[in-house]
Amino acid sequence: MSDPSALGRLAAHLALLSSISFGGVPTVLPDIHTFVVTNGWLTDRDFADFLAVSQAMPGPNMILMMSFIGWKVAGLPGAIVSACATFVPPCAMYFTAYRLWDRFRDAPWRKLVRAGLAPLTAGLVIAGGTVVANAADVSWPAVAVTATSAGVLMFTRLNPLWVLGGAGIFGALGLL
């Protein structure tokens, strides 16, 4: 890392995005992708690989992914700072918001807020999936695997781990 302020910029950006994300970090993945790729810290492939590994691992996968990005930018300190920037600001906000939400439990505006957050979150998740698919699908076989996986998941009740495993086999065999 040639720019000493890179970690500070990354941490500030992650803290801001994690603070404004409804539905978690996946809703702001398009912006994170653009930020880290535009700064030259990751390639599209790095980003897609980090997402794939973090999704396959148990636990808080988006914090793990941000740790991977931080590691790539600034090593171990980068991983720790990126993880903290991802979960500390929203946790503080959620705690405060929960206290207020509970205090005003009979307020009529609560129903309106709930009705508006569901479609907002769904749209942000779809946008995140689109960006990740665009970053990962660099060849026709990769596009075919993504489309087939999406179709199988949408129209069957097959466990997603089987789909992930099948796509992983294609990648391991060098077919993507």
C-alpha angles and dihedrals in degrees: 000000000000097000112072092197093057094095092049091050091047093048093048092048093048092047091051095046095045088051094054099038117111111203095018136285095316088073091063098039092111091060093043089050092051093046098050096040094045090051090052095240094120138016123228087257093051090052093049091046093050090050093049094050094045092049092051093052122081120243133038096350100182092052087051091050092050087049089055090051091048090048090054091049101042112356122239096344088052092052093051095044093047092050092049092046088054100052111020100066096046092043090055091046094046091051091052093043092050091053091051093042090054092045092054096039093137097048115120094223091069092076091053093049092051092048091052099046097059098062091038091055093045092052093049092050091050091050090051092051091050093053093048092048090050091050094048100039102078097143138037093253090053091050089050092051091048093048093046092047092050091048094048092049094047099046105032137048093232114143109259090229090069090053091047091048092050092050089047091055090054089051094046091052090053094244095129 
